[in-house]
Amino acid sequence: MPKMKTHKGASKRYRKTGTGKFKRAHAFKRHILNKKTSKRKRHLRKGTYVHVAEQKKVMKLLPYA
């Protein structure tokens, strides 16, 4: 059987933690930052985890993570 390929776009966006969850960065922090409050931008700096409902999809994209 051939090996499964890792989705390279997903591999750059997600990291697997020791407990098996996937870390990700927040969206909406790249441009048009003038209208966003400092508080909002500050909270977007922090990473977060992939939602439980989406976890199966990410696992499929990253078979060897």
Long-range contacts (C-beta under 8 A, 24 or more apart in sequence): 4-63, 4-64, 6-61, 6-62, 6-63, 6-64, 6-65, 7-61, 7-62, 10-58, 10-61, 10-62, 11-61, 11-62, 11-65, 14-50, 14-58, 14-61, 14-62, 14-65, 15-65, 16-62, 16-65, 17-49, 21-49, 21-50, 21-55, 22-49, 22-50, 22-55, 22-58, 22-59, 22-62, 22-65, 23-47, 23-48, 23-49, 23-50, 24-48, 24-49, 24-50
